[in-house]
Amino acid sequence: MNVGFIGLGIMGTPMAGHLIAAGHTVFLYDVVNIPAELTDKGGKAVASSAEVAKAADVIILMVPDTPHVDAALFGPGGVAEGLSAGKIVVDMSSISPVETKKFAEKINALGCDYLDAPVSGGDVGAKAASLTIMVGGPEAAFETVKPLFEKMGKNITLVGGNGDGQTTKVANQIIVALTIEAVGEALLFASKAGADPAKVRQALMGGFASSRILEVHGERMVKRNFDPGFRIELHQKDLNLALSSARALKVSLPNTATAQELFNAVAARGGSKLDHSAMAKALELMADHDIA
């Protein structure tokens, strides 16, 4: 296929790279820079999102937040300016489910299909092409794009209509945040009690408490490696979506709110760009004790 890819950051660069490696013609755009590693492999750099949309049949976005998607789609030089009927726009960012439905309506009015397809798995999953992809939109468009999804991820699910993919991602981020908090508390407790947190983690990995977060982020906490795979500031954004949507739905999410406050505490001390496993730093501060 002729594929467009807009947003070439930590996640977008390896995702676009997999599509290039699979033999697709991939047109590339980013507001900052287009990585040479992609153009060296055959990716085609263009000057705007509109140029991407003109050249490609499927246009993929992977940008940080709702306003960035809005600008990429409908701002000056945006995707909407380059679309023609029959194309498919795929937003793989993690943004507002409410705004997603509005974006879909605007793209549909131009004669094109729209899929919201946020991902889970972080930079590790992006590099390994093992992302979980949660899709909302029409089934026919999903089936057309599915071969592309399969080059970037493993667990690919059409959840429902437009907005349902983003709703699923918000639910995912609630679970991830609360599990990071639980792992942080457990390893902090063990360390403060005098046990070796690395060995405690190893033991827990063989029991019912085992999880991907205990495996990956527990190791980060023990080894003090908080280089970002998924930044705290991005998880704060996702939990803001969860909490604002919960207010609109009249649903209480008390532990989600607690997790957000812990992220806020780390961000207040300059840690907004650390990996989200660094939530443990807020727990350590309250305990006056480091896990490792």
N, C-alpha and C positions, 0 to 999 in steps of 0.2 A: 504493500500500500504506500501511497504518499501520505506521510504522517507529519503533523506539526507538533512541536514541543516548545511550550512557553514556560520559563521558570527553570533555571539550570543551577540550582543550589545543591546542598548536601544530598537531597533526595533526587531531584530532577536529573542531575548529571548521570548517575549510574542507571537510572530508569531509561533515559534517552539512549544511553550507550547500549543497553540490551536490545533495543529496537533496531539500532544501526547494525549491531552484530548479527541480527536475524535476517538482514538483507533488505530491510525497508529503506526507502528514501525518506530521510528525516530532515525537516526544515526547522532550524533552531533560532530562538530569540530569547534574550534576557535583558532586563533593563540595566544590569551591571556589566556583565561581560559574558561572552560565549566561550566556554573552555576549549582550549586548543586540542585537548585529548579527544573531543568529540569531532571536531572538524578534521583532525588528522586521520580519523577512522572512516571518514566519508560523509559526516553530517554537513548539511548545507546552511551556513549562517545567512540570515536575512535581517533587514533593517527595522522591522516593526512587527507587531502582532498581526496587523492587517495583511502584511506580506505573507506571513505564515498561513493565514486563512485562505488567501488567494491560491497558494501553491498546494495545499494539502486537502485531502478528503476527510481525514479525521484530525481534529485539532485538540491536543491535550494541554491542559494547564496544570502546573504544580507550583503554586505561589503561596505566601505565608498566611494571608487572612482575607476576610470578606472584602474589604476595600480594594485589595490588590486584584482580586478576581473581577470586581466591578470595573476597575480601570483597564485591565487587560482586555475585557470583553467590549466595553462600551465607551471608553475614553478615546481621546484623539489618537488616531492610528491603531485603534483597537480591532479585535477580531471581527466585530460586527461589520466594520467597513469593508472587509475582504470576503465575506461569506457570499455564497450563491446557493440556491436551493439544492437540497439533497445531501449536504455535508453534515457531519456529526461533531458536536463540541463535547468534550469530555473534561470535566473539572475534577482533578484528583487531589485538590487541596482539601483542607479541613476547615469548613466555614459554616455560617449560619444556615440551618435547614430552611428557615423562613425566607431568607434572601435567595437561597438556591431556587426555590419555587418561582420567585419573581424573575430571576435570570433565565430560567427554562422557558417561561412564557414569552419573554422577549426574543429568545433565539428561535422558538417555534414559530413566532410571527414572521420570521425571515425565511421560513420554509425548511428549517434545519432541525435535526433532533438534538437532544441534550441529555447527557448522562452525568449524574454526580457519582463519583467513584473514589471516595477517600480511602486511604490506606492505613494499615497498621504494620509495624515491624521495624520502623526506624531506619537509620542509615545502614544497619547490618542487613536488614531484609531487602533494602533497595539494592545493595551491592550483590547480594546472593540471589536476587530475583525470586525471593520467597515471601514477598509481601502478601498480607491478607487484604483483599480488595472488596469493598462493600458498595454495591451499585444500586442506584435508583434511576428509573427511567423506562422507556419503552423496550419491550423484549426484543423486537426486531433490531433495534440499534445495538442493544447489548450483544446479540449474537454476531453482528458484524464486527464489533470491536473486541470480542472475547479473544480472538487469536493474538491480539496485541497485549491484552491483559495477561495472557498466559506466558508471555515473554518477560513479564515484570513480577508476577506473583504466583502463588500456589493455591491458596484458598480464595476462590472467586465466587461471590454469591450475588445474584440479582435479588435484592431484598423486597423491592416494590417500586412504586412510582417515584417521580422526582422529589427529592427531599428526604426520602427514606434512607438513602445511602449515608447522608450526612447525619441523620438522627442516629443511625447505627454507630457511626464513628464517635459521636458524643457519648453514647452509652459505653463504648470501648474505653474512652478516655477516663470516664468515671471509675471503671474497674481498675484500670492501670494505676491511676493516682492513689486509690485506696489500697491497692496491693503494695505499691512502693512504700506507703506509710506503714503498713503492717510489717513488711520485711525490715524496714528501718527500726521500728520499735523492738522487734524480736532480736535483731543482732545487737542493738544497743543494750537491751536487757541482759543478754548473754555476756557481752563484754564487760559491763559494769559488775556483773556477778563474779567475774574472774575467769570465765571460760574463754577459750580461743575462738573468736568469731568465725574464722575461716573453717575450723573443724566443725563448729556448730552448723554452719551453712552446709558443709559436706554431708553431715548426718541428716539434716532436714531434707536434702535433695532426694533421699531414698524413701521418704514417708509421704503421708497425705498432704503435708504442707508444701510439697514440691510445686514449683511453678516456673515459668519462663523468667519471671521477674526475679524470683529468688536466685535463679541460675545466673542471669546476666547482671542485673542491677545489684544483687547481693554481693557479687564479686567486685563490682565497682566500689561499693561502700567499703569493703574490706581492704581493697588495694588503693583506695583514695584516688581513683581515676574518674574524674568528673568532666573529662573532655566531652563536648556535646555530641551525642547521637541524636537526641531530641531535646531541644533547649527548654529550660524552665519557662521562659517567656511565652513559648508556643503552647505549653501545657496550660499555663495561666489563661491564655486566650480560649482554649477549648473548654476549660472549666467555667469561664465566664459565659460561654454559650450554654453550658448545662444549667447553670444557676439562673440565667435570665429566662431560658425556656421553661424551667421549673416554676418560676414565678408566674409566667403566663398561663401555665397549665394548672396552677394551684397545687403543686406537688412540693413536699418538703424533702430536701436532700441534705440532711445535717452533716453527714460525714464527708460529702463532697465539699461542703463549705469549709470544714475543718482542714481538708487537704489543701484547699486554695489558700487558706490563711498561712499554712506552713510554707507553701511556695512563696507567698508574699513576704514572709519573714526572711527567707533566703535572698530574695530579690532585693529587699531593703538593705541588705549588707553587701550588695554588689554582685550577687550571684545569678542574675537573670539569664545570662548566657551559658551557664553551666548545664550539664546534663540533668534531666529531671530526677535522676537517682540522688542528686544532691539535696533533695528534700530532707534527707537524713541529717543534714547540717543543722536544721532548725531543731530537730529532736536532740541532737548532741549539745546544742547551746543550752537548752533547758535543763539538761542533765549535767552540764559542766563535765562532759566526758565524751571522748571520741570513740567510735566503734573500733577502729584499728589502733 
